[in-house]
Structure formats: C-alpha cells, structure tokens
C-alpha cells in the first residue's frame, strides 16, 4: 500500500519548471487596495480572509478576459473570424486545464459552472447500479448527488480512512465509485488520496477527488496519483467568472446521458417527434450543449497559467508561514478552539475554523467585519454532518451549550456553527495579525 505521508500533491517543482520560474513574483490580486467602512465611519484596508469561499481575481486573469472581449463571439459553429478566434481560445483553455492538473493525454476536460455542477454531471453518467462510497466529512456537493451511496463515519486517523474505504468497497458488488476531498473545506486538512486511489483500484472501483480547496494552494498531478476524476471551481482558483471543470476518464462520460440536451451535443436529430437522436460520443460536446461560458473558461485557464508559471515553492512557503502564524496566535487565546479531525500537526492548506466561547459564530463574523474590516465565513460551510461531528467530539461548546442560533445564510441553518478564516494570494501578515488581535479582543469581552 502506498505510504500515507504522500497526501495529495506532486512535488513542488517539476522537471519542466526552471529555477527561474520558481522564483518569479507571486501574481497580484485585484482589490488589494480595497477600503471598507467600520464602526465610527472610518475606512480601513479590507482584510479578506474568506478565500475558501471565493478567491479574488488575479491581475493576469483580468488581463486575459479583457484581451478576449474585443473578439468575443460564439464558439464551435461559426465561420466568422471572431467565432473562429474565440473557439481557438476556448479549446486552448481546455488544453491548459488538462496540463494544470497533470491529466492523461486522453482524459476528457468538460467545462462546467463549478465543482457542484461537475460532480452532478459525473453522477448522471455513472453506469447503472453504481454505488458511491463517501465520507460524512465531505462537502454537500459530494454527499448529495448519488442515487446509491454508502456513507462512512469521519475517520479518527488518515489510516482509518483507508481501512474504512477498503472494507466498504470490498462489500459492494457491481460498479463503485469512491468520492473524497483532497483538502477539507472545513479544516484544510489534506486527505491521503494516493492511498485511497490505490485501494479503490484494488477493488475494481474508481475514485473521484474534489480538488476545489487543493488546487489554489498545491500542485496536483492526476496521472502521478492515479486518479480517475477530478473536479474543481474557477471561483476558488482566482478566476471568479462562474466556470469549473470535470477532468477524467472518457468512457463513462461518453456513454452517460447528456447532462444538457441541446445544440452542440448531437450529431443529428430525426424529423419526427421522439425520433432518432445521434448524440456525440466525444464527452466534451456531449455534455457542453448550448453556448458555453467562454469567458469563464478563458479566465480559468489564465489562472492555471499564472500559478503554473510562478512555480509553487514560493506560494506554498508563504501560505504555510501565514497559516502557522494564524493558528499559533489563535491557540494563545482563552476560549478559542480550532476544529480539527486529525490533530494540529496534520498537513493542511490555508484554512482554519474555530469557535469563540460565549459568542455565536455569526456574532464573531459580524463584529470582525463591522469593527475591524475583516472578512471571514461563519456557518457549517455546506458540510453540516462534518461540522456537527467536530463540534460534538471536541471541547468547543460555550458554557451555555455553544449553540449558535443566528442566521448563517447560504446552505446553513445557523445552529452549531463555526468561524472559518482562509488565506491565499494577497493575504498579508498584517491581515493575520489583525484577525488574531480582533479575536483576542472579542474573547475578552
């Protein structure tokens, strides 16, 4: 079995990256100079610590979209110059995304709206009778789309996750799919996806990896990790234009019912109502009916290019420094508890979720915004079972029971919630220190 010390990503540098590329400056984000109002009417620089929800746009992404707009046109079915140029840019974006995740040359790359859309697309294409095996630690996008599923309890250790998957897959007949995150959207902890892929394939199963929270922070190599499918979103990858991708093996996608039925998905349509329809065998047109989000695909590819050209060493080093500083600072504050599944020393990306005794998560988030100009997320982060598990198995409840009855918005119901701070390109040490001191102030009230 593969060692559990290799969790997700390929080495920080590949042979194709030169030392010079690794030392290039990190790409800048738009909005770094944004000022926001706080209590008393003052304006302060915005400390955006909500990257795990949506990351700001990179300047190279903005430039790529601006360059495409003058010749923006419909793709694939136009003979005009603008249409041909836009089609070429759209298809180049597909090649860029394929290279960014280290996919195999024959893997399909289907553009979607986001990670949720991509996961639901694959769910529609599973062979009849397929059983999905999924942990209760997953985002709702991975928990909910499956017609048949086996849910596994949160594992106490990484090795327990591998053993639980091994036992569950061994007991299932017929087609099966293991679904797992690469990095938790609640704790940032990295999952042993290399070992899980090995287990899946040993049982004749395939593996789908939700890489939405990984790819903005670490290099991913689908081929080296032997993954079957990967899904992720542009809006978490510094390309906030409503695009995502499903990348992986073609056969299930080529045989599955078209996700959308309409123009571009067919070779021909018969004359009579209910007549013969000849769908494309090629997964990309088969599942991209209608006019696609061309600018979203261009933006997504530009973000992939910008991160790849920079090299991952400097990005990873700076994010690890900042998240370590944040976690260490929060650990010194009485009444603050960090949510963690596998302990404080487990590898993770730039996400930390926590509670503050005596304060609801919504209260903390609103005070951080209104008094300090800090943006964080509060709620259960569309991972209700996982957050409830973390809160119930650790000493993170207030004297009154720690129940948060404030409105949390989105997919949250406002109870048993936490605060999530997340970092990325554009996060500074001042942002981190401001959050630590603000939480220290709130906890002391």
N, C-alpha and C positions, 0 to 999 in steps of 0.2 A: 504494500500500500504506500502511496506517496507520503512523504513527510508532511506533518501538519504545520511545519514552520513556514511553508510557502503558501500564502493565503490567496492572493488574487493576481498580482500584477507581475508583468515581465520585469527584467532588470531595468533600472532607471535609465540606462543608456543602451542603445542597440548598436550593432556594428555600423549601421547606416548613418548614425549620428556622429558628427565630428566633435572634438573637444571644444572647438569654437562655437558650435551650435549650442552646446550645453551651457556656455557662459553668456549667452545673449540675455539682454534685459527681459524681465517678465513683461508680457503685454499689459498695457494700461486698460482700465475700465472707464466707461462713461459714467458721469455722475460723481466722480471722486471729490468734486468741489461743491456738492450739494449742501445747502444750508437749510435747516428746518427750525420751526418755532418751538420754543419750550416755555415752561411756566414763567410768567413775568414778562412775556413778549420778546425775550431775547432770541436771536438767531445763533445757532451753533452748527458746526460741521456735523453732518449726519454720520453716525457710526452704524453702518449696515452690517449686522451680524445675523442675517437671515438668508444666507446663501443656499442653504439646503432646500429652501422653498423655491426660489428663483434667483439665479445669479445675474448681476448686471451685465450689460452688453460690453464686449471688448471693442476697443477702438478699431482694430483690423476688421472685425465683423461689420461694424457700421460702414467702414470704407468699402467693403466688398458689396454690400447691399446698395450703397449709393452709386457704385460703378455699374451695377446691373440695371438700375432703374431706367436709364435713358433708352435702353433697348428691350425693356420688359415686354414680353409677349407670351402667348400660349405656347405650350410645348407639344412636340411629337407629331402633330398633324397639320402643321402649317408650312407652306412652301416659301413664305416671305423671309427676307433676311433676318428680321428681328426674331421671328419664331425659330429659325434655324440656330441663331446665336444663343437664344435662351435655352433651347433644347440641349445644345452642347454644354452650356454651363450647368444645367440640371444633371446631365449624365456624368459630367466630371465630378460633381458633388457626390454622386454615388460611389465613384472610384475612391474619392478622398476618404469617405466614411469607412469603406471597406479596409483601406490601408490603416486608418487610425486605430481600429480595434484588432488589427492583425488577423483578419479573416482569411479563410482559404480562398483561392482564386475563383472557385465555382460557387461560393456562397451567395445567396440572394441578399440584396440590400433593398428593403422596402421602406419608403418614407411614410411616416405616419404623423399623427398630431402630437404624440407624446408617448411616454412609457406605458401608460394605461392603455392607450389605443393600440400600441404594438402588441401588448400582452393579450388583449382581447382578440386581435387578429389571429395570432397563433392558436388561441383556444378554439376559434372557429374552424381551424384547419387540422385539428388532431384526428387521427384515424378513429373510426367508430369503436367505442368501448375503451378508449384510453382513460387511464386513471392518473390523475395528477397527485403527487406527493408534495406537500407544502408544510412548512413550519408555521406555527402560530406567531412567530416573530416577524412575519412578512407585512409589508405594506398591503393595504386593501386591494390594490391593483393586481397583486399576486395571489391573494386569498380567494377572491370572489368570482373570477371568470369561468371556473371549471365546472362542467356538467357532472363529472365524477371526481371525487377527491378524497384523499386521506390526510387528515390534519395531524401534525406531530407537535408535541408539547415543546416549549422552549427548552433547549438542551443546557444543562449546567456547565458543560465544558465543550470546546471545539470537537474533541474526540467523541463526545457523546452525540453530537450532531451526526457525525459519520456513522456511528454504530446504529443510531435510530433510523437513518436513511437505509442502511444496509438491511436491517430487519424488516422495515416496511416494504421495500422493493422486493425482497425475497418472497413475501407472502401475497404478491399480486400476480395474477395471470393476465395475459393479453398486453396490449401496448401500454406503456407507462412513461410518465414524464416527471422528473424531479425538478421542482421550482425553488430557487433560493436566491437571496440577495447576495451581492458581492460586498456591500458595506451597508450597515443598518442605517436607515434614515432617522432612527431614534437615538442611538448611542454612537454611531460612527464606527462601530467595531467591524473588523474585517472577518469574513467567513472563509472557511477552508474549501474554496470551490474547486481547487485542483483535486483534492482527495475525494470530494463529493462527486465530481465528474467521473473519476475512476470507479467509484462504487456503482454509479448509475450504469455505466457501460458494462460492468461485470455482470449486471442483472439484465442486460439487453434493453435498458431504458435510455432515454435521452435526458439532457439537462438544459433547462432554461435559466439564465442568470440575469437578474435585474441589476444592471450596472449603472443606474441613474445617479447614485451617490458616489460611485467609484471613479468614473471617467473624468470628472473635473479635477481629481486630486492625484490619480495614479495612472500610469500606463497600463493598458490592458492588451493582452495578446491571446485572442480566441484560439488560434491554432496551437500555440505552445501549451495552453491549459486544457486543450482537447474539449472545448465547449461546443455544444450543438447549436444553441441560440443565445443571443444577447439582445437586450432591449435597453434603450436609454432615451433621454429627452434633451433637446437643444436648450430649453429654458433653464436647465441646471448647468449647462455647459457654456455659459456666457454667450448664448445665441438666442435671445428671448423673442423669437418670431413664430412660435407655435409649430415647431417641427420636431419629430423624433424619428427613431429608426428601429426596425427589426432586422437583425442580421443573423443568417444561419443557413442550415441545410435546405436544399431546394425541394426535395421530394414531397414532403408533407404539404408544403406551400403550393406546389404545382398541382396537387391533387385535391386540395381543400376547396370548398365552395367559395367563390369570390366574396371577399369581405364587403365590397360595394359592387353593385350591379349597374353598369352604365357604360358610357363611351370610353373606349380605350381598353376595356377589359376583354373584348371579344374579337374574334377573327371575322365572324359573320353571324347574321341574325336572319332567321327564316321570315317569310312573308306573313304567314297565318299567325293568329293569336295563339300563344302557347307552343309555337313552332320551334324548330331546331335552333339551338344557340351553341355556337362553337367558341368556347372560352379559350383564352390564351393559355398555353402550357407554361409559358415563362412567368414566374411568380411576380415579377415587378409590374408589368402591365395588368396582370390578372387581378392584383389587389390594390391598384392605384387608379381606379376608374375616375373619370372626370378630370377637370383641370387641377393639378396638384398645387400645393403651396410652394411655388418655385422659389420665392424669396426666402422662405423658411429653410429650404434645402441648401441654398447658397450660403445663408447665414451659418447653418450648422457646419457645413464644410469649411467655412472660413475660420470658425472657432477651432475645429480639429487641426487645420493647418497651422494656426497661430500657436497652439500648445505644442504641437509636434516640432515646429521649427525652433522653439525656445529651448527644448530639452527639459527633462523632468527633474533633474537633480536639484536645481536652484528652487523650483517650485515646491518640491517635497520638503526640502530642508527648511524653508521659511515657514511653511504651514505647520510642520512638526514643532518648530520653535514656538510659534504663536499659540497653538492649541495646548502645548505643555505649560506655557505660562498661564493661560486662562484656567486650566484645570487645577494647577498648583495654587493659584490665587483663590479660587472658589473653595478649595479644600481647607483654607485657613479661616473661613467664615462660619461662625457657630450658627447652626440651624439650616445650613445649606447641605443638601445631599445630591450627589450625582447619580444618575441612573446608569447602571452597567450590568450586562449579562455575564460577562466573563472576567470581571475584575479590572482594576485600574491599570495593570501592566499590559493588557492585551492590545495589540496593534489596532490603530483606528485612523480614520480620516478626520477632518476638521469639524467635528460635531460634538457638542456636549449638551445633554439635557439634565435639568436639575429642578429641585423644589426648594422653596424657602419656607421654613416653619412659620406659621402664623399668617401667611399670605397666600391667597389663591394665585394660580398661575396667571390668570387674566389680570389680576391686580398688579402683579410684578411687571408684566409686559407693558401695561398702560402707564405705570409710573416710570419705567425706563424710557419709554417714548416721550411722555409729556414733560418730564423733568430733566432728562439727560440727553435727549436726542439720539437714543439707541434703539435700533430696530431688531427685535427678536421674534420668535414664534411661540405661541402658547397653545396648549390643547393636547390631543392624543395623536396628532401627526398622521392621521389616516392609518393608524396601526393600533387600533383600540385594544385587541387582546394582548398585544405585547406590552403596551404601557401599563395596562391593569396588572399584568403579571409582575412587572418591575416594581410597581408601587406596592404590591401586596407582599412581595418577598424580601423587601429591604426596609430598613427603618427610615422611611421617608414621609411619614404622616405627621401632621401637626398635632398638638395636644387635643384639638377638637375633632380629630379623626382625619384631617388632611383632605377633606373633600371639597373640591372646587366647584361651586355652583354658578360661577359666572358664565356668560355666553362666550363660547370659543370660536364660533363661526366655522365656515368650510364644512368638513365632514365631521366636526367634533360636536359632542353634546354638552361639553362644559364641565363634566364631573371627572374626578380623579385625573387631573391633567398635570402637565409639567411645562417648564420653560425650556426652549431649545435655542441655543446660540450656535451659529455656524459661520465659518470663515472661508476665505478664498482669496483670489487675486484682488488687490485693493484693500484688504484688511491691513491695518497698521497696529503697531504696538500701543499707540495711544488709544485706539478703539478698544483693545483688550483691557488695558489698564482702567479705562473709564468704566467699562462694564463691571470689573471687579470692585472698584470703589463704590459704584452705584448700588450694587447688590449688598455690599457691606453696610452701606447707609440704610438701605431698606430693612435688612435683617435686624438692625439695632433699634428700629423704631418701636 
